[in-house]
Amino acid sequence: MRIRAVEAGDLPILQDIEVAAGRWFRDVDMPEIAGDEPLPLGELAHYQQAGMAWAAVDAADRPVAYLIAARIDAGVHVEQVSVHPNSARRRIGRSLLDHVAAQAGGEGASALTLATFEHVPWNAPYYLRCGFRTLTDAELTPGLRAIRRREAALGLDRWPRVCMLRPLRDF
């Protein structure tokens, strides 16, 4: 599967991917997350225009997965990774993470970070297998603390959340 920068015309497809992928949260008793609205087109456009949005595309160049990120502190923070269920379990999410890690490392970023649900199988346990480690509260940078405050304000702390880090010194 090829990975490329997200184009403006891809944005509605990214919303469709997010909605489809979100349905899996029903299986782990998180219907509120499953029913969340996708990111608005304007917010997705912000990531796309900043060069911080990538898509894994099929043979017809149609996105089947995407990753959006932001520069936080000295690293790159993964804001969202979504893989359409029809393309799941093909290492596409890991390929997107590896692609962004290589790019971020090449630009001097020290790490990839993310905040995720601790006990959802395709969240923290998955990211551990992708080279991330869980950060302690004492290790949180100012930027990560701000992200956690924003998440708490949105009610995401109803379920255990963790921040994770993947060092980029190898890229």
Secondary structure as the mmCIF struct_conf table of DSSP 4:
data_model
#
loop_
_struct_conf.conf_type_id
_struct_conf.id
_struct_conf.beg_label_comp_id
_struct_conf.beg_label_asym_id
_struct_conf.beg_label_seq_id
_struct_conf.end_label_comp_id
_struct_conf.end_label_asym_id
_struct_conf.end_label_seq_id
STRN STRN1 ARG A 2 ALA A 5
HELX_RH_3T_P HELX_RH_3T_P1 ALA A 8 ASP A 10
HELX_RH_AL_P HELX_RH_AL_P1 LEU A 11 GLY A 22
HELX_RH_3T_P HELX_RH_3T_P2 ARG A 23 VAL A 28
TURN_TY1_P TURN_TY1_P1 ASP A 29 ASP A 29
HELX_RH_AL_P HELX_RH_AL_P2 PRO A 31 ALA A 34
TURN_TY1_P TURN_TY1_P2 GLY A 35 GLY A 35
HELX_LH_PP_P HELX_LH_PP_P1 ASP A 36 PRO A 40
HELX_RH_AL_P HELX_RH_AL_P3 LEU A 41 GLN A 49
TURN_TY1_P TURN_TY1_P3 ALA A 50 GLY A 51
STRN STRN2 ALA A 53 VAL A 57
TURN_TY1_P TURN_TY1_P4 ALA A 59 ALA A 60
BEND BEND1 ASP A 61 ASP A 61
STRN STRN3 PRO A 63 ILE A 72
TURN_TY1_P TURN_TY1_P5 ASP A 73 ALA A 74
STRN STRN4 GLY A 75 VAL A 83
HELX_RH_3T_P HELX_RH_3T_P3 PRO A 85 SER A 87
BEND BEND2 ARG A 89 ARG A 91
HELX_RH_AL_P HELX_RH_AL_P4 ILE A 92 GLY A 106
TURN_TY1_P TURN_TY1_P6 GLU A 107 GLY A 108
STRN STRN5 ALA A 111 PHE A 117
BEND BEND3 GLU A 118 HIS A 119
TURN_TY1_P TURN_TY1_P7 PRO A 121 TRP A 122
BEND BEND4 ASN A 123 ASN A 123
HELX_RH_AL_P HELX_RH_AL_P5 ALA A 124 ARG A 129
TURN_TY1_P TURN_TY1_P8 CYS A 130 GLY A 131
STRN STRN6 ARG A 133 THR A 134
HELX_LH_PP_P HELX_LH_PP_P2 LEU A 135 THR A 136
HELX_RH_3T_P HELX_RH_3T_P4 ASP A 137 GLU A 139
HELX_RH_AL_P HELX_RH_AL_P6 PRO A 142 ALA A 153
TURN_TY1_P TURN_TY1_P9 LEU A 154 GLY A 155
HELX_RH_3T_P HELX_RH_3T_P5 LEU A 156 ARG A 158
BEND BEND5 TRP A 159 TRP A 159
STRN STRN7 ARG A 161 PRO A 167
TURN_TY1_P TURN_TY1_P10 ARG A 169 ASP A 170
#
